[in-house]
Amino acid sequence: MLTTLIIATALSGSALVEEADRRNLAYTQCLFEQVRSSREENLTTAAMLARVESTCRAQRLALEDLTIAVLQERGESRSQAQANWERVHANSIEAVRRAYELRLAEQQG
């Protein structure tokens, strides 16, 4: 976390946005790879979510740390920034879960 705060302080404007975009892309790619392989293996939704959490953990933490640092730079408190991250991330994972379940149903139906 301290490293991320140093990066966020050192980077400004477009450089900070580029770093956030890079981390978001890495996390998104990991998510898609794990969802795809889970679907190919016909894993349950719970197993897919566990795989995503364990396999994509480093990418998620990197994105989370930078997102919180950016939000703090924009004036949010640490707790507000953390709550905003958790809300957005939970919504994203819920969308992944719903899409996965739909695809599983299509495969089985």
PyRosetta script that sets phi, psi and omega in degrees:
from pyrosetta import init, pose_from_sequence

init()
pose = pose_from_sequence("MLTTLIIATALSGSALVEEADRRNLAYTQCLFEQVRSSREENLTTAAMLARVESTCRAQRLALEDLTIAVLQERGESRSQAQANWERVHANSIEAVRRAYELRLAEQQG")
pose.set_psi(1, -43.1)
pose.set_omega(1, 179.9)
pose.set_phi(2, -61.3)
pose.set_psi(2, -41.5)
pose.set_omega(2, 177.9)
pose.set_phi(3, -59.5)
pose.set_psi(3, -41.7)
pose.set_omega(3, 179.9)
pose.set_phi(4, -64.6)
pose.set_psi(4, -40.4)
pose.set_omega(4, 177.6)
pose.set_phi(5, -63.8)
pose.set_psi(5, -38.8)
pose.set_omega(5, 177.0)
pose.set_phi(6, -64.4)
pose.set_psi(6, -43.4)
pose.set_omega(6, 177.8)
pose.set_phi(7, -61.5)
pose.set_psi(7, -46.7)
pose.set_omega(7, -178.3)
pose.set_phi(8, -62.8)
pose.set_psi(8, -35.9)
pose.set_omega(8, 179.0)
pose.set_phi(9, -71.9)
pose.set_psi(9, -38.8)
pose.set_omega(9, -177.9)
pose.set_phi(10, -72.9)
pose.set_psi(10, -36.7)
pose.set_omega(10, 180.0)
pose.set_phi(11, -86.7)
pose.set_psi(11, 150.4)
pose.set_omega(11, 176.4)
pose.set_phi(12, -141.4)
pose.set_psi(12, 157.7)
pose.set_omega(12, 174.0)
pose.set_phi(13, 49.8)
pose.set_psi(13, -121.5)
pose.set_omega(13, -173.5)
pose.set_phi(14, -66.5)
pose.set_psi(14, -30.7)
pose.set_omega(14, 179.0)
pose.set_phi(15, -65.5)
pose.set_psi(15, -39.5)
pose.set_omega(15, 178.0)
pose.set_phi(16, -66.5)
pose.set_psi(16, -42.0)
pose.set_omega(16, 177.7)
pose.set_phi(17, -63.9)
pose.set_psi(17, -41.2)
pose.set_omega(17, 178.4)
pose.set_phi(18, -62.3)
pose.set_psi(18, -41.2)
pose.set_omega(18, 178.5)
pose.set_phi(19, -66.0)
pose.set_psi(19, -41.6)
pose.set_omega(19, 177.1)
pose.set_phi(20, -62.7)
pose.set_psi(20, -42.6)
pose.set_omega(20, 177.7)
pose.set_phi(21, -62.0)
pose.set_psi(21, -40.5)
pose.set_omega(21, 179.7)
pose.set_phi(22, -63.2)
pose.set_psi(22, -45.0)
pose.set_omega(22, -180.0)
pose.set_phi(23, -68.5)
pose.set_psi(23, -37.7)
pose.set_omega(23, 177.7)
pose.set_phi(24, -64.0)
pose.set_psi(24, -42.1)
pose.set_omega(24, 178.5)
pose.set_phi(25, -62.6)
pose.set_psi(25, -43.5)
pose.set_omega(25, 180.0)
pose.set_phi(26, -61.8)
pose.set_psi(26, -42.8)
pose.set_omega(26, 179.8)
pose.set_phi(27, -68.1)
pose.set_psi(27, -43.9)
pose.set_omega(27, 179.9)
pose.set_phi(28, -62.2)
pose.set_psi(28, -43.0)
pose.set_omega(28, 178.4)
pose.set_phi(29, -62.2)
pose.set_psi(29, -41.5)
pose.set_omega(29, 178.0)
pose.set_phi(30, -61.7)
pose.set_psi(30, -45.8)
pose.set_omega(30, 178.6)
pose.set_phi(31, -56.0)
pose.set_psi(31, -51.3)
pose.set_omega(31, -177.7)
pose.set_phi(32, -61.4)
pose.set_psi(32, -41.1)
pose.set_omega(32, 179.5)
pose.set_phi(33, -62.0)
pose.set_psi(33, -42.8)
pose.set_omega(33, -178.4)
pose.set_phi(34, -71.9)
pose.set_psi(34, -38.0)
pose.set_omega(34, 177.0)
pose.set_phi(35, -64.8)
pose.set_psi(35, -44.9)
pose.set_omega(35, -179.7)
pose.set_phi(36, -61.1)
pose.set_psi(36, -48.7)
pose.set_omega(36, -178.5)
pose.set_phi(37, -67.8)
pose.set_psi(37, -34.1)
pose.set_omega(37, 176.6)
pose.set_phi(38, -64.1)
pose.set_psi(38, -41.4)
pose.set_omega(38, 179.2)
pose.set_phi(39, -65.5)
pose.set_psi(39, -42.1)
pose.set_omega(39, 178.7)
pose.set_phi(40, -61.9)
pose.set_psi(40, -33.1)
pose.set_omega(40, 179.4)
pose.set_phi(41, -89.0)
pose.set_psi(41, -0.1)
pose.set_omega(41, 179.4)
pose.set_phi(42, 56.8)
pose.set_psi(42, 41.3)
pose.set_omega(42, 178.9)
pose.set_phi(43, -72.6)
pose.set_psi(43, 153.8)
pose.set_omega(43, 174.0)
pose.set_phi(44, -66.9)
pose.set_psi(44, 164.8)
pose.set_omega(44, 177.8)
pose.set_phi(45, -60.8)
pose.set_psi(45, -43.4)
pose.set_omega(45, 179.9)
pose.set_phi(46, -61.4)
pose.set_psi(46, -41.0)
pose.set_omega(46, 179.3)
pose.set_phi(47, -67.2)
pose.set_psi(47, -39.2)
pose.set_omega(47, 177.5)
pose.set_phi(48, -63.2)
pose.set_psi(48, -45.4)
pose.set_omega(48, -179.6)
pose.set_phi(49, -63.8)
pose.set_psi(49, -38.1)
pose.set_omega(49, 176.8)
pose.set_phi(50, -65.1)
pose.set_psi(50, -39.5)
pose.set_omega(50, 178.1)
pose.set_phi(51, -63.9)
pose.set_psi(51, -45.8)
pose.set_omega(51, 179.1)
pose.set_phi(52, -59.1)
pose.set_psi(52, -46.6)
pose.set_omega(52, -177.8)
pose.set_phi(53, -61.5)
pose.set_psi(53, -43.6)
pose.set_omega(53, -177.2)
pose.set_phi(54, -77.0)
pose.set_psi(54, -43.2)
pose.set_omega(54, -174.5)
pose.set_phi(55, -75.8)
pose.set_psi(55, -35.3)
pose.set_omega(55, -175.1)
pose.set_phi(56, -100.1)
pose.set_psi(56, 12.1)
pose.set_omega(56, -174.8)
pose.set_phi(57, -58.1)
pose.set_psi(57, -47.1)
pose.set_omega(57, -177.6)
pose.set_phi(58, -62.0)
pose.set_psi(58, -43.2)
pose.set_omega(58, 179.1)
pose.set_phi(59, -66.0)
pose.set_psi(59, -39.9)
pose.set_omega(59, 179.0)
pose.set_phi(60, -64.1)
pose.set_psi(60, -45.4)
pose.set_omega(60, -179.4)
pose.set_phi(61, -63.9)
pose.set_psi(61, -38.9)
pose.set_omega(61, 178.5)
pose.set_phi(62, -63.2)
pose.set_psi(62, -43.9)
pose.set_omega(62, 178.8)
pose.set_phi(63, -68.0)
pose.set_psi(63, -42.4)
pose.set_omega(63, 179.5)
pose.set_phi(64, -59.6)
pose.set_psi(64, -48.3)
pose.set_omega(64, -178.9)
pose.set_phi(65, -59.4)
pose.set_psi(65, -45.4)
pose.set_omega(65, -178.9)
pose.set_phi(66, -69.9)
pose.set_psi(66, -39.3)
pose.set_omega(66, 178.7)
pose.set_phi(67, -61.0)
pose.set_psi(67, -44.8)
pose.set_omega(67, 179.2)
pose.set_phi(68, -64.0)
pose.set_psi(68, -41.4)
pose.set_omega(68, 178.6)
pose.set_phi(69, -62.8)
pose.set_psi(69, -41.6)
pose.set_omega(69, 179.0)
pose.set_phi(70, -64.0)
pose.set_psi(70, -45.3)
pose.set_omega(70, 179.6)
pose.set_phi(71, -62.7)
pose.set_psi(71, -37.3)
pose.set_omega(71, 176.4)
pose.set_phi(72, -67.1)
pose.set_psi(72, -38.3)
pose.set_omega(72, 176.3)
pose.set_phi(73, -60.5)
pose.set_psi(73, -30.9)
pose.set_omega(73, -179.5)
pose.set_phi(74, -85.7)
pose.set_psi(74, 4.3)
pose.set_omega(74, 172.5)
pose.set_phi(75, 107.3)
pose.set_psi(75, -1.8)
pose.set_omega(75, 178.4)
pose.set_phi(76, -78.7)
pose.set_psi(76, 149.5)
pose.set_omega(76, 174.0)
pose.set_phi(77, -71.9)
pose.set_psi(77, 165.2)
pose.set_omega(77, 178.2)
pose.set_phi(78, -57.7)
pose.set_psi(78, -44.0)
pose.set_omega(78, -178.2)
pose.set_phi(79, -68.3)
pose.set_psi(79, -37.4)
pose.set_omega(79, 176.8)
pose.set_phi(80, -65.0)
pose.set_psi(80, -45.5)
pose.set_omega(80, -179.4)
pose.set_phi(81, -62.2)
pose.set_psi(81, -42.7)
pose.set_omega(81, 178.9)
pose.set_phi(82, -63.4)
pose.set_psi(82, -44.5)
pose.set_omega(82, 179.8)
pose.set_phi(83, -63.2)
pose.set_psi(83, -41.0)
pose.set_omega(83, 178.6)
pose.set_phi(84, -64.8)
pose.set_psi(84, -43.1)
pose.set_omega(84, 177.0)
pose.set_phi(85, -59.9)
pose.set_psi(85, -48.4)
pose.set_omega(85, -177.0)
pose.set_phi(86, -61.4)
pose.set_psi(86, -38.2)
pose.set_omega(86, 178.6)
pose.set_phi(87, -65.5)
pose.set_psi(87, -48.8)
pose.set_omega(87, -179.0)
pose.set_phi(88, -64.9)
pose.set_psi(88, -42.9)
pose.set_omega(88, -179.1)
pose.set_phi(89, -66.1)
pose.set_psi(89, -42.1)
pose.set_omega(89, 178.4)
pose.set_phi(90, -61.2)
pose.set_psi(90, -41.2)
pose.set_omega(90, 177.5)
pose.set_phi(91, -63.4)
pose.set_psi(91, -39.5)
pose.set_omega(91, 179.5)
pose.set_phi(92, -65.6)
pose.set_psi(92, -45.6)
pose.set_omega(92, 179.8)
pose.set_phi(93, -65.8)
pose.set_psi(93, -35.9)
pose.set_omega(93, 176.6)
pose.set_phi(94, -63.3)
pose.set_psi(94, -39.7)
pose.set_omega(94, 177.6)
pose.set_phi(95, -64.6)
pose.set_psi(95, -40.4)
pose.set_omega(95, 177.3)
pose.set_phi(96, -62.8)
pose.set_psi(96, -44.3)
pose.set_omega(96, 180.0)
pose.set_phi(97, -60.2)
pose.set_psi(97, -47.4)
pose.set_omega(97, -179.1)
pose.set_phi(98, -63.1)
pose.set_psi(98, -44.4)
pose.set_omega(98, 179.5)
pose.set_phi(99, -63.0)
pose.set_psi(99, -39.7)
pose.set_omega(99, 178.9)
pose.set_phi(100, -62.9)
pose.set_psi(100, -46.0)
pose.set_omega(100, -179.9)
pose.set_phi(101, -63.0)
pose.set_psi(101, -37.6)
pose.set_omega(101, 176.7)
pose.set_phi(102, -63.5)
pose.set_psi(102, -44.3)
pose.set_omega(102, -179.9)
pose.set_phi(103, -65.6)
pose.set_psi(103, -38.8)
pose.set_omega(103, 176.6)
pose.set_phi(104, -61.9)
pose.set_psi(104, -43.3)
pose.set_omega(104, 178.7)
pose.set_phi(105, -61.9)
pose.set_psi(105, -40.0)
pose.set_omega(105, 177.9)
pose.set_phi(106, -63.9)
pose.set_psi(106, -41.3)
pose.set_omega(106, 179.9)
pose.set_phi(107, -63.7)
pose.set_psi(107, -37.9)
pose.set_omega(107, -175.4)
pose.set_phi(108, -85.6)
pose.set_psi(108, -22.3)
pose.set_omega(108, -174.7)
pose.set_phi(109, -91.5)
pose.dump_pdb("model.pdb")
